[in-house]
Amino acid sequence: MKGWSGFRLAEHGTSVRTELLAGFTTFLTMAYIVFVNPDILSAAGMDKGAVFVATCLAAALGSLLMGLLANWPIGLAPGMGLNAFFAFSVVGAMGYPWPQALGLVFISGCMFLLLTLTGARRWLVDGIPQSLRSGIAAGIGLFLAFIGLQGAGLVVDSPATLVTLGDLHTAEPLLALGGLVLIGILDALRVRGAILIGILAVTGAGLLLGKVHYAGLIALPPSLSPTFLKLDIAGALTQHGGAMALLHVLLVFLLVEMFDATGTLAGVAQRAGLLGKPEQRVQFDRALLADSTAVLAGSLLGTSSTTAFVESAAGVQAGGRTGLTALTVAALFLLALLFSPLAGMVPAYATAPALIYVAGLMLRELVHLDWSDVTEAMPACLAALGMPFTYSIANGLALGFVSHALLKLGTGRWRGVHVATWVVAALFVLRYAL
């Protein structure tokens, strides 16, 4: 790739200025992850500063791969939902130490890459019904919302009702609510970086109220050593939970990675007009390869699975059509490494509005359900409800797949179920039976 010519800007009807602006736009819409991801993974016992650095580097490397391999205007970073599953399910509920959890991310990345290279990834994704995909996306959204409501102090535990409303006479829940309203207003007004602005505004308000300790804005990045190459692959395979627990975690990582990344890549590329010609399918395969490779890189650096961000659509809307947009995103994530003091100041109630707002966007997937067909709607709803109410993405997935298979079987419509769905449902039944 020589200079700008390698991006074929003229062929895509764009310019260097447009691509740089699109990259800046995409970065603004997804930069919130450098604050949210360390906050979530620190709940698993990981060093917050190291995770901040790993997040920036994983996002930069993933976006770089996307730009150079596929020449697509899509940014990558550690994914929402996958980080929550890592911290609260794999480490928190199942008891894996975080180095072993990183080992599981690496193993899932190897499997993900193998499925991509063999073409099996397409087969699996095409074999999962759209209704279940919608229910899974909505369920992950509800799970994120529940985590966000807890972090904001808006939902607290109750011995009588399990959960109840938090104390609205304290500053933290009110600041979180104010941040959520601000994000909604800014997004409705089409302000770029609405979520990022909301996080910073709540942090600033907390600073003024004495709830946040000022630590500066710019400094050299903290050390990556607490997480770099700290993954424990051998321990993940042999020392915790047995083969069925291993299968359980890997299955969830793979399914969520596949649905999230493949759907995002296809959707954003379609919006950019990059899938209209048969020869452009090669670029799609390269984009899948870049996405799969980024998962491996993230686990080595010390973060949960890296994936394509749907926020890249903002850059496409701004005119981004080539990998130069993705390279701009990569450069800006490297620049973000200098803002570690700011990231360290951001409290949980400042990132909570981001979780809740992203959750609301994910719930829109429910409009795609055929509510008149109970064999499609009920499994999707069980998947969506199971995730927050059992505090586990894995349990929601199991409820969705198994109920879908049983309802189709019981109504005599089993012939219309793809083999991939039967396989996933059987694996979940095996996991819980043993």
Order of alpha helices (4+ residues) and beta strands (2+ residues): alpha-alpha-alpha-beta-alpha-alpha-alpha-beta-beta-alpha-alpha-alpha-alpha-alpha-beta-alpha-alpha-alpha-alpha-alpha-alpha-alpha
